[in-house]
Every structure is written in structure tokens, then in C-alpha cells.
Amino acid sequence: MADLHLGKAETFQAHGIPLPSDGDGATLNGLLELAHQLEPQQVVVLGDLIHSRLGLTGELRAKLAALPELLGCKLRLIGGNH
């Protein structure tokens, strides 16, 4: 996967731009569905997992902590540009 940019809506909200906070659910559900279909040994995220620190909410932290178990494999991050 590349450039998931989780927490993007929350980042925009922190800057006063009203956006719904449901974008991460669609991204994560798609990732989980794909992982369950393909049963990988490892998922590698290339680039920006989180859009910015402002979007890293407690809820998103909990989802990320549970992600390897939900994927059923290791999760590896290759850092991006922000």
C-alpha cells in the first residue's frame, strides 16, 4: 500500500475546514478486505501512513495498534515525506 494518509479529515478539521470523519474507515476496511482475500505474510505501507500529527487521534492510535492483528500479518512502514 502507498500513502494511506490516515487522519486527513481530522487534520483539515483542526484548521477549521469542515469535513466528515469517516474517510479512514473506508480506507482501513478496504485494506482489511484485501488482506483477508490475499492472506499476505506482511503488509508494507510505502509513504505516509498518517497525514499529519494533528490527525493522529486516540481513536486512530487504537485502530493502528490493532491493525497487525486484524490483518493477520506483520505491518511494516517505510517512511514518507511527512
C-alpha positions, 0 to 999 in steps of 0.5 A, a space after each residue: 500500500 502507498 500513502 494511506 494518509 490516515 487522519 486527513 479529515 481530522 487534520 483539515 478539521 483542526 484548521 477549521 475546514 469542515 469535513 466528515 470523519 469517516 474517510 479512514 474507515 473506508 480506507 482501513 476496511 478496504 485494506 482489511 478486505 484485501 488482506 483477508 482475500 490475499 492472506 499476505 505474510 506482511 503488509 508494507 505501507 510505502 509513504 505516509 501512513 498518517 497525514 499529519 500529527 494533528 490527525 493522529 487521534 486516540 481513536 486512530 492510535 487504537 485502530 493502528 495498534 490493532 491493525 497487525 492483528 486484524 490483518 493477520 500479518 506483520 505491518 511494516 512502514 517505510 517512511 514518507 515525506 511527512 
